[in-house]
């Protein structure tokens, strides 16, 4: 069995602690990076409930082997329906972005649209040049590739919106 699976429960527990400790900075970034019409009331409460549910469903295991929804720390493979090509995105925190490796913030326009989506779900992905029809083909845990910075977020967001995709 893949060692990264064994770390998934611990990763998500640490992620919830990280969100709790940095909620003010994350909320400010969410508000500043999300157009008013796209904002979800209680966005972080919804996210925390999704992760808590994932942990609850898997509480008897030391690991999570199935990820039905896209959350921070997962890699999502999307199929571009018209082109029959796939692309992988790793959903991460803003200070972890690396567009060259496909690491995108959960607060970026594409990251926000992929968050909470299910395997097999077909969505219209809005991009600056229009919309693309995509299908969520695969979701897997890659949190072992990401490290949460325990220092906090304060110095990470100076121009983060310009770097996000």
KEKE-3310 file (N, C-alpha, C; in steps of 0.2 Angstrom, whole numbers, plus 5000, padded with zeros to 4 digits):
npx = (5004:5002:5013:5009:4996:4994:4997:4987:4975:4981:4987:4975:4969:4979:4978:4965:4968:4977:4969:4961:4970:4974:4963:4958:4968:4966:4952:4952:4960:4952:4941:4947:4951:4940:4927:4912:4900:4903:4906:4904:4894:4899:4911:4923:4918:4910:4920:4927:4918:4916:4929:4929:4919:4924:4935:4927:4920:4931:4936:4939:4950:4967:4971:4965:4958:4950:4944:4931:4928:4935:4947:4958:4975:4973:4975:4968:4962:4957:4947:4947:4933:4931:4943:4948:4959:4969:4972:4982:4979:4985:4978:4980:4986:4988:5002:5009:5008:5013:5013:5020:5021:5008:5002:4990:4981:4968:4960:4961:4954:4952:4955:4945:4934:4935:4936:4927:4921:4915:4921:4918:4910:4903:4908:4907:4920:4926:4936:4948:4947:4935:4924:4926:4922:4923:4927:4928:4940:4948:4953:4965:4975:4988:4994:5006:5016:5015:5019:5013:5015:5020:5022:5013:5002:5005:5016:5015:5006:5008:5007:5000:4988:4991:4999:4991:4982)
npy = (4994:5011:5023:5036:5036:5032:5043:5052:5054:5061:5072:5079:5082:5090:5100:5105:5111:5120:5129:5133:5140:5150:5157:5171:5177:5169:5170:5184:5184:5175:5184:5195:5189:5183:5186:5195:5189:5176:5172:5161:5160:5157:5150:5144:5137:5127:5121:5115:5107:5097:5091:5086:5077:5068:5063:5057:5047:5039:5035:5023:5019:5021:5028:5037:5030:5033:5046:5055:5068:5084:5091:5102:5097:5086:5078:5082:5075:5081:5080:5087:5089:5092:5091:5079:5077:5076:5084:5087:5094:5100:5104:5116:5126:5144:5149:5138:5137:5132:5134:5129:5115:5112:5115:5123:5136:5134:5145:5151:5156:5144:5134:5136:5133:5119:5114:5103:5096:5081:5064:5060:5070:5083:5098:5116:5124:5140:5151:5164:5166:5161:5147:5130:5113:5101:5085:5077:5066:5059:5058:5060:5057:5069:5075:5073:5078:5092:5104:5111:5127:5132:5144:5153:5164:5177:5183:5178:5183:5194:5197:5187:5184:5188:5178:5167:5154)
npz = (5000:4997:5005:5006:5008:5021:5028:5026:5034:5045:5039:5035:5047:5052:5043:5046:5058:5054:5046:5056:5064:5056:5051:5050:5041:5030:5027:5024:5012:5004:5002:4996:4984:4977:4967:4971:4967:4966:4978:4993:5006:5022:5018:5023:5034:5027:5020:5031:5036:5026:5026:5039:5038:5028:5036:5046:5040:5037:5049:5056:5049:5047:5037:5022:5008:4997:4988:4986:4983:4977:4987:4997:4995:4987:4971:4955:4941:4926:4912:4896:4888:4874:4868:4871:4880:4895:4910:4925:4941:4956:4971:4982:4996:4996:4997:4993:4979:4963:4947:4936:4940:4941:4953:4961:4969:4981:4981:4969:4953:4945:4954:4964:4957:4955:4968:4979:4969:4962:4957:4941:4938:4928:4922:4918:4915:4919:4911:4907:4893:4890:4891:4896:4894:4905:4913:4928:4931:4939:4957:4968:4983:4987:4997:5004:4996:4999:5011:5026:5031:5046:5051:5048:5037:5034:5027:5015:5005:4997:4983:4978:4971:4958:4954:4954:4945)
capx = (5000:5006:5014:5006:4989:4994:4998:4981:4971:4985:4987:4969:4969:4984:4975:4960:4971:4980:4964:4958:4975:4975:4956:4958:4971:4963:4946:4954:4962:4946:4937:4950:4952:4934:4922:4907:4895:4905:4908:4900:4893:4902:4915:4927:4914:4908:4926:4929:4913:4918:4935:4927:4915:4929:4938:4923:4919:4937:4939:4941:4956:4973:4972:4959:4959:4945:4943:4926:4928:4941:4949:4966:4979:4972:4977:4962:4963:4951:4947:4944:4929:4931:4950:4949:4965:4968:4977:4982:4980:4986:4974:4985:4986:4991:5009:5011:5007:5019:5010:5024:5020:5001:5000:4986:4978:4961:4957:4962:4948:4951:4955:4938:4929:4936:4934:4921:4918:4915:4923:4913:4906:4905:4907:4909:4926:4926:4943:4948:4945:4928:4922:4928:4918:4928:4924:4933:4941:4952:4955:4970:4979:4995:4996:5013:5020:5014:5020:5010:5020:5017:5023:5007:5001:5005:5020:5015:5001:5008:5005:4998:4983:4994:5002:4987:4978)
capy = (5000:5018:5026:5043:5035:5032:5050:5056:5056:5065:5078:5082:5084:5096:5105:5109:5115:5126:5133:5137:5145:5156:5159:5178:5178:5165:5174:5190:5182:5173:5189:5199:5185:5180:5190:5195:5185:5169:5170:5157:5162:5152:5146:5140:5132:5122:5117:5111:5101:5092:5088:5082:5071:5063:5060:5053:5041:5035:5035:5017:5017:5026:5032:5037:5027:5035:5053:5056:5075:5088:5095:5104:5091:5081:5080:5081:5075:5084:5078:5092:5085:5093:5089:5072:5077:5077:5089:5087:5100:5099:5109:5118:5133:5149:5149:5132:5136:5131:5133:5124:5108:5111:5116:5129:5138:5132:5151:5153:5155:5137:5130:5137:5129:5112:5112:5100:5092:5073:5060:5059:5076:5087:5105:5121:5128:5147:5153:5171:5166:5158:5141:5123:5108:5096:5080:5075:5059:5055:5062:5056:5061:5070:5080:5071:5083:5098:5105:5117:5132:5133:5151:5157:5166:5184:5186:5174:5185:5201:5198:5180:5184:5189:5172:5161:5152)
capz = (5000:4996:5011:5007:5010:5028:5031:5024:5040:5049:5035:5035:5054:5053:5038:5049:5063:5050:5044:5062:5066:5051:5048:5048:5035:5024:5025:5020:5005:5000:5001:4991:4978:4975:4965:4975:4964:4967:4985:4996:5013:5027:5014:5027:5038:5022:5019:5037:5037:5021:5028:5045:5035:5025:5041:5050:5036:5037:5056:5058:5046:5048:5030:5017:5002:4992:4989:4981:4981:4977:4993:4997:4996:4982:4964:4952:4934:4922:4905:4892:4884:4867:4865:4874:4883:4902:4914:4932:4945:4963:4975:4988:4999:4991:4998:4990:4972:4958:4941:4932:4942:4941:4960:4960:4975:4981:4981:4963:4949:4943:4960:4967:4953:4956:4975:4981:4964:4963:4952:4935:4937:4922:4924:4913:4918:4917:4910:4904:4886:4889:4895:4894:4897:4908:4917:4934:4929:4945:4962:4973:4988:4986:5003:5006:4992:5002:5018:5029:5034:5053:5053:5046:5030:5034:5023:5009:5000:4994:4976:4977:4966:4951:4952:4954:4939)
cpx = (5004:5007:5010:4999:4989:4995:4992:4977:4975:4986:4981:4967:4973:4981:4969:4963:4974:4975:4962:4963:4976:4969:4956:4961:4968:4956:4947:4956:4956:4942:4940:4951:4946:4929:4916:4901:4897:4907:4902:4900:4895:4907:4919:4924:4912:4914:4927:4924:4914:4924:4933:4923:4919:4933:4934:4921:4925:4940:4941:4948:4961:4974:4965:4961:4955:4943:4937:4925:4935:4942:4956:4970:4978:4974:4970:4964:4957:4952:4943:4940:4930:4938:4952:4956:4964:4974:4976:4983:4980:4983:4978:4983:4990:4998:5012:5011:5014:5015:5013:5023:5013:4998:4996:4982:4970:4957:4957:4955:4947:4951:4948:4933:4929:4935:4927:4918:4919:4918:4917:4909:4908:4903:4909:4914:4927:4934:4943:4946:4938:4927:4924:4924:4923:4924:4930:4934:4944:4953:4959:4973:4986:4998:5003:5018:5020:5016:5016:5015:5017:5018:5017:5007:5003:5010:5020:5010:5002:5006:5002:4992:4985:4997:4998:4984:4971)
cpy = (5006:5021:5033:5042:5035:5039:5054:5059:5062:5072:5082:5085:5090:5102:5109:5113:5121:5131:5137:5142:5151:5158:5166:5179:5175:5168:5180:5189:5179:5179:5194:5195:5182:5185:5190:5190:5177:5167:5166:5159:5156:5147:5141:5135:5126:5118:5112:5105:5096:5088:5083:5076:5066:5060:5055:5047:5036:5034:5029:5015:5022:5030:5032:5035:5029:5042:5055:5064:5079:5092:5097:5098:5085:5083:5078:5081:5076:5082:5084:5088:5086:5091:5082:5071:5078:5082:5088:5093:5098:5105:5110:5125:5138:5150:5143:5132:5136:5129:5128:5117:5107:5112:5123:5130:5136:5139:5154:5152:5147:5132:5130:5133:5122:5109:5109:5096:5085:5070:5059:5065:5080:5094:5110:5125:5135:5149:5160:5171:5163:5152:5135:5118:5103:5091:5078:5068:5055:5060:5058:5060:5062:5075:5079:5076:5090:5099:5111:5121:5134:5140:5155:5159:5173:5187:5183:5177:5191:5202:5191:5180:5185:5182:5166:5160:5150)
cpz = (5000:5003:5012:5009:5018:5031:5029:5030:5044:5045:5035:5042:5055:5048:5042:5055:5060:5048:5050:5064:5062:5047:5046:5041:5029:5022:5021:5013:5001:4998:4995:4984:4974:4973:4969:4973:4965:4974:4988:5003:5017:5023:5018:5031:5033:5021:5025:5038:5032:5023:5034:5043:5032:5031:5045:5046:5036:5044:5058:5054:5048:5042:5027:5011:4996:4993:4984:4979:4981:4983:4992:4999:4991:4975:4960:4944:4930:4915:4901:4887:4876:4864:4867:4877:4891:4905:4921:4936:4953:4967:4981:4991:4995:4991:4995:4982:4968:4951:4936:4933:4942:4948:4959:4967:4975:4981:4974:4959:4947:4949:4964:4963:4953:4963:4976:4975:4965:4956:4947:4934:4931:4923:4918:4917:4915:4917:4907:4897:4885:4894:4892:4897:4899:4912:4922:4933:4935:4950:4967:4978:4987:4992:5005:5002:4995:5009:5020:5033:5041:5055:5052:5039:5029:5028:5016:5003:4997:4987:4974:4971:4959:4949:4951:4947:4940)
residu = (UNK:UNK:UNK:UNK:UNK:UNK:UNK:UNK:UNK:UNK:UNK:UNK:UNK:UNK:UNK:UNK:UNK:UNK:UNK:UNK:UNK:UNK:UNK:UNK:UNK:UNK:UNK:UNK:UNK:UNK:UNK:UNK:UNK:UNK:UNK:UNK:UNK:UNK:UNK:UNK:UNK:UNK:UNK:UNK:UNK:UNK:UNK:UNK:UNK:UNK:UNK:UNK:UNK:UNK:UNK:UNK:UNK:UNK:UNK:UNK:UNK:UNK:UNK:UNK:UNK:UNK:UNK:UNK:UNK:UNK:UNK:UNK:UNK:UNK:UNK:UNK:UNK:UNK:UNK:UNK:UNK:UNK:UNK:UNK:UNK:UNK:UNK:UNK:UNK:UNK:UNK:UNK:UNK:UNK:UNK:UNK:UNK:UNK:UNK:UNK:UNK:UNK:UNK:UNK:UNK:UNK:UNK:UNK:UNK:UNK:UNK:UNK:UNK:UNK:UNK:UNK:UNK:UNK:UNK:UNK:UNK:UNK:UNK:UNK:UNK:UNK:UNK:UNK:UNK:UNK:UNK:UNK:UNK:UNK:UNK:UNK:UNK:UNK:UNK:UNK:UNK:UNK:UNK:UNK:UNK:UNK:UNK:UNK:UNK:UNK:UNK:UNK:UNK:UNK:UNK:UNK:UNK:UNK:UNK:UNK:UNK:UNK:UNK:UNK:UNK)
# end
